[in-house]
Amino acid sequence: MSKKIPTRLYLAEDEIPSSWFNLRAFMKDKPDPLLHPGTLKPVTEDDLAPVFCKEAIKQELDETTPFINIPEGLQAFYRAYRPAPLVRAYFLEKALETPAEIYYKFEGTNTSGSHKLNSAAAQAYYAKEEGLVSLTTETGAGQWGSAMAMACAFYGLGLTVYMVKISSEQKPYRKALIETYGARLIPSPSNTTEAGRNILAVDPNTAGSLGCAISEAVEAAVKTDKCRYVLGSVLNHVLLHQSIIGQEAKAAFDKYGIKPDIVIGCAGGGSNLGGLIAPFMGERLAGKNNIRFIAVEPASCPSFTRGKYAYDFGDTAKTTPLIKMYTLGNGFIPSSNHAGGLRYHGMNSILSKLYRDGHLEARAEVQTEVFDAAIKFAKAEGILPAPESSHAIKAAIDEALECKRTNEKKVILFGLTGTGYFDMSAYMAYNAKTMTDYIPTDEDLERTGFASLPKVDL
Ligand SMILES: *Cc1c(COP(=O)(O)O)cnc(C)c1O
């Protein structure tokens, strides 16, 4: 390992992995299955057919195929913005005076600005292949909506995006970007769906939530011909698509003989984290490494660290299949002064199982400290990170400082999921010192969240 490590550990175009890594196939103890909320039996392909694309359903339920081929028509699109850089953070290491080696996998080089395009493109590709003409989806902070708008424009599909109302007001440029790529954007809750009208009837001034926008998008898809619903996180097929992140990172590391000791990702619904860790976790489960995996979530929406491991709905209107996951309850809505994204109430079921079984650690961070870390990183490395990504930066810095204290030369990899150019209002709040840290009390969690968990006896 005498080879000098370059700042960017690029892969050549023909070294981009041509298959996704299906982590479940490598787990002896599988996550609990999705359940039909009526029968409480595991869902079948037929149950999901009215809502999701066929291939997404197949992938969602596939827990045995280890590697799933990325179709050539999709690889071609991936090559327009991949491989994503794997960067040695030499300047951050120096700023921290740490003996640790820090690397980040940077997913913000495409216009949508995050890793979400990896799954958006896959889902649009399959929708087109099966002859659909349009898709619906929800978006919270706007990254997923932007990614889907780009993907639908590329593959020639119509798209309706239900955007959480408060986000559509706080992030007008996200809205504009989505519309520029040709999608129809509806602030949620809206009066265009029954789910939206029901929520507005209870609280006309609601800020909206991801769970509520999901309900609207699902309803619209089911009621429209040749239309299906797509989701940008939480579900297993989304994690599968995001495994391109980990596959590339591992291929680049292998080229240089580098083995990470710690892999860190921010966690909203879990897709980038699950994708980043997938091949490394596969090896750990086979006893081939002892990597520490760390999920970092906001203290204001702490699904792993304070949630319950229970069957819950994916949406507020309680229409989705039941998912066994760490959850704050489908009724949980994070405080509106929370600017850092990652506001989903639950966590992907594969990651939930890995956390339950002790293969994954989790920690929660408050947003002012997350922004401190973001700015330290931006000043050292030049990239303005997304607030979401900055949760991972915070943990990577803490681990690097711990290495300084103990004088250990660990290799740290974290996922830099995106850029923060559309999040300037959050940075403005930070700069103006009006950003506050809100941590829900146990009573808050009980009242708004856990009380909404389905009362199923399983
Ligand atoms: C959506 C998003 C996340 C969180 O979603 P996951 O599914 O948990 O990965 C993280 N970072 C950025 C930049 C995002 O857009």
Ligand as a Chemical Component Dictionary entry (heavy atoms), coordinates in Angstrom:
data_LIG
# 
_chem_comp.id                   LIG 
_chem_comp.type                 NON-POLYMER 
_chem_comp.pdbx_formal_charge   0 
_chem_comp.three_letter_code    LIG 
# 
loop_
_chem_comp_atom.comp_id 
_chem_comp_atom.atom_id 
_chem_comp_atom.alt_atom_id 
_chem_comp_atom.type_symbol 
_chem_comp_atom.charge 
_chem_comp_atom.model_Cartn_x 
_chem_comp_atom.model_Cartn_y 
_chem_comp_atom.model_Cartn_z 
_chem_comp_atom.pdbx_ordinal 
LIG C1 C1 C 0 -33.222 12.789 0.665  1  
LIG C2 C2 C 0 -31.858 13.084 1.097  2  
LIG C3 C3 C 0 -31.282 12.416 2.183  3  
LIG C4 C4 C 0 -32.025 11.422 3.030  4  
LIG O1 O1 O 0 -32.649 10.358 2.413  5  
LIG P1 P1 P 0 -32.206 8.872  2.615  6  
LIG O2 O2 O 0 -33.226 8.065  1.937  7  
LIG O3 O3 O 0 -32.164 8.614  4.099  8  
LIG O4 O4 O 0 -30.886 8.744  2.012  9  
LIG C5 C5 C 0 -29.987 12.705 2.508  10 
LIG N1 N1 N 0 -29.279 13.622 1.847  11 
LIG C6 C6 C 0 -29.790 14.292 0.801  12 
LIG C7 C7 C 0 -28.956 15.304 0.095  13 
LIG C8 C8 C 0 -31.093 14.032 0.387  14 
LIG O5 O5 O 0 -31.593 14.695 -0.650 15 
# 
loop_
_chem_comp_bond.comp_id 
_chem_comp_bond.atom_id_1 
_chem_comp_bond.atom_id_2 
_chem_comp_bond.value_order 
_chem_comp_bond.pdbx_ordinal 
LIG C1 C2 SING 1  
LIG C2 C3 SING 2  
LIG C2 C8 DOUB 3  
LIG C3 C4 SING 4  
LIG C3 C5 DOUB 5  
LIG C4 O1 SING 6  
LIG O1 P1 SING 7  
LIG P1 O2 DOUB 8  
LIG P1 O3 SING 9  
LIG P1 O4 SING 10 
LIG C5 N1 SING 11 
LIG N1 C6 DOUB 12 
LIG C6 C7 SING 13 
LIG C6 C8 SING 14 
LIG C8 O5 SING 15 
# 
